[in-house]
Amino acid sequence: MVVDVQAVILAGGKGTRLRPITEDVPKPLVPIANRPLVVHQLAHLAASGITDVTLALGYHAEAFEPVEAEAVRLGIDLRLIVEPQPLGTGGALRWCADQAIFDDRPLLWLNGDVVATPNVRALHEVHTARDSVLTLWLSSARDVQEFGVLELDADGRVQRFLEKPAPEETASHLINAGILMIDPRVLRRIPPDTFFSFEQQLLPMMVREREQVYGMFQGGYWLDTGRPRAYLAANRHVLEGRVDWWPAGRHTDDGMWEGDGVKRDGVTVINPAALGDDVHLESGAKLFGRTVLGDGVVVGSGTALENCVIFDGAEIGRDAEIVNSIVCADARIGDRAIVRDSIVGARARVGGRNELHRTRLWNDTVLPPGVLVVDR
């Protein structure tokens, strides 16, 4: 059933907290269980009955072209537009409106860096029934100091909005999840061609002036993937079925997804795991669960992997150990190297017998064999 809503995904940010992962890859294209995050979002919108979607791009906009084919497969009419310069969330929405992209239907806005499964139909129903100008799909957090927090009355109307409050400032644990239903006429209140934060400038004013702003909290999965630990958690939760997103590849076993051309004879694999196309695991390799290997990854004999994401084209030598870590595209990890709680950047070379603990190794870095033990 089609929902008569237009959607926009703001996907222009640089994702600085995830560097070096996002040095080459825009954050919405960072893979979650071997699918780009934004493709998962599009799949959820399609399943919710939304077929009219705009991607508002900025950083590395050219990298999003392959997403168009995924949108066609999902039955989505997708537009890709590029901001002329960084404009913030509000400025980007106003710029889209000025391009005559939006009509007068309710506008569903999603940030392109969240893993979430909002009930779009319920959000639309609340927005329409309350004659709301703005309705927020809310999540909850135990520690609210990093979020915008909302206090609601019994009818769901927003009484107060606080940006990153101290614990003593509010008893609410309801947070802005970056998923909102908007009356498009609101966007005309944002100055054109200006950097403008919707959340920090317009939303607080609308709440103070007692406008028809509502929040809806019905549970559901939500996670901001802005930090490496959260990014690993998002991959793990998709593999574990805790979020209604689907890994790439064929579902060959309970908790196992495999692409074409996988070689893993004589390999210990503890599910869940996702293996991309042409992955080659040498005999004696060990996957101890919650592991994602991208296309063309090679893992040497005796190497142990656990709770890690290895991007396309990476190669891991023999008798190495990769735990709670991210290895970016085309990186090389030498024999008997140890990588724990770390990120290895794209095309980096980690020579054998090095140890990385709680480290970010930048793109194209080269470490000769046996020279480094970091932050142990």
GIFEN-V638954 format. One line per field, one symbol per residue. phi: phi as a letter, one per 30 degrees, with the letter a starting at -180 (. if undefined). A space follows every 10 residues. Layout:
phi: ???
This chain:
phi: .dcdbcbbcd bcdciddced ecdcceedcd dchibeedde ddddddddjc bcbccccadh ddddeddddd ddddicdccc bcddaebidd dddddddddh dcccdecccb ddbccabddd ddddddeddd hdcabcdccb bdccdcbdcb ccddcjddca bbchddedda cdcdbdcibb cbdedddddc ddhbdacedc cdeedddddi ddcbbbbbij daadddcedd dddddddddd idbdcbddjd ddadibbbdd idbbdicdbc ddabcddhdb cdejdbccjh bbcddidcbd didcbahbbc deidbcddhc bbbhbbcdei dbcdeidbbb hbbcddidbc deidbcbhbc cdeidbcddi cbbchd
